[in-house]
Amino acid sequence: MKRIELYIKKISLVALLISAASCADFLDESDSSNFTLDNYFTKPEHAKSVVNSVYESLQPVMSSGFGGGPWMMVEFATGLADTELGQAQYSLFVKDLVNNSDNEYGQTIWTSYYKGIANANIAIAKIPEIKMDETAKLKLIGEAKFMRAYYYFNLVRIFGNIPLTLEPIDLTSEDLFAAPANPEEVYNQIVLDLKDAEVSGLPMRDPSGRASLGAAKSLLSSVYLTMAGYPLQKGAEYYTLAAAKSKEVIDSEAFSLFTSYGDLHNPAMKNLGENIFMAQFAAYISPSSWQVSIIPYNRGISNYSAETGGIFANQDFVESYEPGDKRTSEKEFYYTSYSLRADRSKTLELGDYYIYKHFDEVAQTNTTSSGMNWPILRFAEVLLIYAEASNEANGPNSEAYNAINKVRNRAELAPLNGLSKDELREAIWREKFYELSYENKTWFDMVRIRKGFNVKTLEFEEYVGHQFVYGPTLKERELLFPIPTAEIRNNKNLIQNSGY
């Protein structure tokens, strides 16, 4: 019990223990004086520092090494990812559909996101008390609400019946061991937070990497699309809402597709172009660590001392792309060969499709410190959300075709036209799987549409009963991940998800 109390106390006060997180150019140093929740929130700098701490919870999920990485959990759950890292047992448990509640990936996601929520709750409760410029105050509260919505959106989709806490918690709080909320209640709160963020005075885009109006609208369109499908199945009304909200982003003309796929993994282009919202990293200050996971296991192609082979693309999936799709050309989305560290004039054939869209060339071949950001929302996804939602709400129409064809045009594919509603629906699903591959999107779509993609037949099959190309078959329990063992032990109000 003592360990639990210390952990909770740490969570409730973490906003006041600011470290160098998110993006170095917008983080302030923490106040070095002694402080508590009661006496800390007195200056505008305190408001900014607590909101900065909310962003920090994006980073632990992206950590990677010889144990794999928490971000890989929803990738291996698709059946479309592979690994060479035999000691990454948590990856293998998910990949082979024998996962359990002791998986540390799930624990990291749960802990990190609830820490972010705890900090957001403190920010939302305490910033109004600070004497400061009202415009700046509203923007910071809007950022905190956006981040709280983002964390809850992931948690409710991953774990299902989760606690919904909206106020700061300490050891005397009634919600210290909160019972799980109805998922629809969580979704409704997510919508409320994002609507509040929309009217908080945020700019349409923010090149510093902070939450923006464009990010709030984009995330809300994704939330509406999810609410239209499973598990809530709200249908036509919410497809219409998703279409309208994504159209607002498109019509703003603040975002556009990169002309080159290379810009997706160019650190100089982070927070620009089609990047709407990203997890922030900075070389030498707060570098990203997934570079070691997207290179082959100990093949001598990288300057990083650790080459883990933690995750790479399933060959059958890559080969299921349409013939001529530029995304499958060498060193666009994937790579199959690379120069050797010992002699860059020599090239090694790797034998598999490794993930190039997250590959930092300078870090891999020189600095071993990557400032590349992780994409959370980009314009290509918004276009595909609009295409799907518009088709569902109104049937095939010119604007839906225009949206999906922008994505296909960049891939040098022929435009779609003349399809039935059902045919266009599946074409959009395929396009989302191909365009957003290995960006922590595909599994969420699979659960939302209750379909798995057969990479051999190119057809969509019922989720429950869908067989991965390498053997395992999805069961109903894989519609959610297990609530971590430690959380079940600490909070007796939580109920483990069925099948775990």
Summary of the structure (lengths in Angstrom):
residues: 500
radius of gyration: 22.0
end to end distance: 24.8
largest distance: 67.1
contacts: 1736
relative contact order: 0.13
helix: 49%
strand: 10%
